[in-house]
């Protein structure tokens, strides 16, 4: 993954329901690419990026020892059901194992029921159902939805 891939990555994020512009993705990507605790994997066909997965090391106090979290996974609509998603998840799992992390967690929104069997087929166990809350601490307008996602 390179900063130059930001426009294509922005398009993939939009397919997932999180529209973003290339400049914002470039800024966010810079922080990830310079990190020893985060990694982004891409599935590419030449210059075309067909998918990406993000993974991070997560400390934990409440439960589970330090672990990895799959923070994002999207495969281009035209390339779905081709095995790219599985390949990207496996890359994230291998990264976690190389970093000595004993487990990996993934959160999948309830509005994406088609993704739940995908993770279960890869050996992931559903451990909870939860709500996600967001509070904007910078905007005078108060609370607003974090992303335009589904």
C-alpha positions as CSV (number, residue, x, y, z in Angstrom):
1,X,0.0,0.0,0.0
2,X,1.3,3.4,-1.0
3,X,0.0,6.9,-0.4
4,X,-0.6,7.1,-4.2
5,X,-3.2,4.4,-3.7
6,X,-5.5,6.7,-1.7
7,X,-7.9,7.6,-4.5
8,X,-8.7,3.9,-5.2
9,X,-8.9,3.2,-1.5
10,X,-11.4,6.1,-1.1
11,X,-13.5,4.4,-3.7
12,X,-13.5,1.1,-1.9
13,X,-14.4,2.8,1.4
14,X,-17.4,4.4,-0.4
15,X,-18.5,1.0,-1.4
16,X,-18.5,0.0,2.2
17,X,-20.7,3.0,3.0
18,X,-18.0,5.4,4.3
19,X,-17.5,8.0,1.6
20,X,-14.2,9.9,1.9
21,X,-12.0,12.0,-0.4
22,X,-8.5,11.0,-1.5
23,X,-6.9,13.8,0.6
24,X,-8.5,12.5,3.8
25,X,-7.5,8.9,3.0
26,X,-4.0,10.0,2.2
27,X,-3.7,11.7,5.6
28,X,-5.1,8.7,7.5
29,X,-3.0,6.3,5.5
30,X,0.2,8.2,6.4
31,X,-0.4,7.5,10.1
32,X,-1.0,3.8,9.4
33,X,2.0,3.3,7.1
34,X,4.3,4.9,9.7
35,X,3.0,2.7,12.5
36,X,4.5,-0.5,13.9
37,X,1.2,-1.5,15.5
38,X,-1.0,-1.1,12.4
39,X,-0.9,-2.6,8.9
40,X,-2.9,-2.4,5.7
41,X,-2.9,-5.1,3.1
42,X,-4.2,-4.8,-0.4
43,X,-5.3,-7.2,-3.1
44,X,-4.1,-5.7,-6.4
45,X,-4.3,-6.6,-10.1
46,X,-1.5,-4.6,-11.6
47,X,-2.2,-1.0,-10.7
48,X,-5.8,-1.7,-9.8
49,X,-6.6,-2.3,-6.1
50,X,-9.5,-4.7,-5.7
51,X,-9.6,-4.9,-1.9
52,X,-8.0,-4.0,1.4
53,X,-7.8,-5.1,5.0
54,X,-6.6,-3.1,7.9
55,X,-5.3,-4.7,11.2
56,X,-4.1,-3.2,14.4
57,X,-2.6,-4.4,17.7
58,X,-5.0,-3.7,20.5
59,X,-4.2,-3.6,24.2
60,X,-7.0,-4.8,26.5
61,X,-7.7,-4.3,30.1
62,X,-11.3,-5.6,30.4
63,X,-11.0,-8.9,28.5
64,X,-8.8,-10.8,26.2
65,X,-5.1,-10.3,26.4
66,X,-3.5,-8.0,23.9
67,X,-4.9,-9.0,20.5
68,X,-5.3,-8.0,16.9
69,X,-8.4,-6.4,15.5
70,X,-9.4,-6.5,11.8
71,X,-10.3,-2.8,11.5
72,X,-11.5,-2.9,7.9
73,X,-12.1,-5.2,5.1
74,X,-13.6,-4.4,1.7
75,X,-13.4,-6.1,-1.7
76,X,-14.5,-4.3,-4.8
77,X,-18.1,-5.3,-5.8
78,X,-16.7,-6.6,-9.1
79,X,-14.2,-8.9,-7.4
80,X,-16.4,-10.3,-4.6
81,X,-16.7,-14.0,-4.2
82,X,-13.3,-14.5,-5.8
83,X,-11.4,-15.4,-2.7
84,X,-9.8,-12.0,-2.2
85,X,-11.5,-11.4,1.1
86,X,-10.3,-14.7,2.5
87,X,-6.8,-13.9,1.3
88,X,-6.8,-10.5,2.9
89,X,-8.1,-11.9,6.2
90,X,-5.4,-14.6,6.2
91,X,-2.8,-11.9,5.6
92,X,-4.1,-10.0,8.6
93,X,-4.1,-13.2,10.7
94,X,-0.5,-14.0,9.7
95,X,0.6,-10.4,10.6
96,X,-1.0,-10.9,14.0
97,X,0.7,-14.2,14.6
98,X,4.1,-12.8,13.5
99,X,3.6,-10.1,16.1
100,X,2.9,-12.7,18.8
101,X,-0.8,-11.8,19.2
102,X,-2.9,-14.8,20.4
103,X,-6.2,-13.8,18.9
104,X,-7.9,-11.5,16.3
105,X,-11.2,-9.8,16.7
106,X,-13.5,-8.5,14.0
107,X,-16.6,-6.3,14.3
108,X,-19.2,-6.7,11.7
109,X,-22.2,-4.3,11.6
110,X,-25.6,-5.9,11.9
111,X,-26.7,-4.2,8.7
112,X,-24.2,-6.4,6.8
113,X,-25.7,-9.8,7.4
114,X,-24.0,-11.2,4.3
115,X,-20.7,-10.7,5.9
116,X,-21.5,-12.7,9.1
117,X,-21.4,-16.2,7.4
118,X,-18.1,-15.2,5.7
119,X,-16.4,-14.7,9.1
120,X,-18.0,-17.8,10.6
121,X,-16.7,-19.8,7.6
122,X,-13.2,-18.6,8.4
123,X,-13.5,-19.9,12.0
124,X,-14.6,-16.7,13.8
125,X,-17.1,-17.1,16.6
126,X,-19.8,-14.5,17.3
127,X,-19.2,-13.3,20.8
128,X,-21.5,-10.3,21.2
129,X,-24.0,-8.0,19.7
130,X,-23.5,-4.3,20.6
131,X,-24.3,-0.8,19.7
132,X,-21.7,1.8,18.7
133,X,-21.9,5.4,19.9
134,X,-20.1,8.4,18.7
135,X,-19.6,11.9,20.2
136,X,-17.9,14.7,18.3
137,X,-15.7,16.5,20.8
138,X,-14.6,19.2,18.4
139,X,-17.8,20.5,16.7
140,X,-19.9,23.1,18.4
141,X,-23.0,21.6,16.7
142,X,-22.9,18.7,19.2
143,X,-23.4,15.1,18.4
144,X,-23.6,13.9,14.8
145,X,-23.2,10.6,13.1
146,X,-19.5,9.7,12.6
147,X,-19.9,8.3,9.1
148,X,-22.6,8.1,6.5
149,X,-22.3,4.3,6.6
150,X,-25.2,2.0,6.6
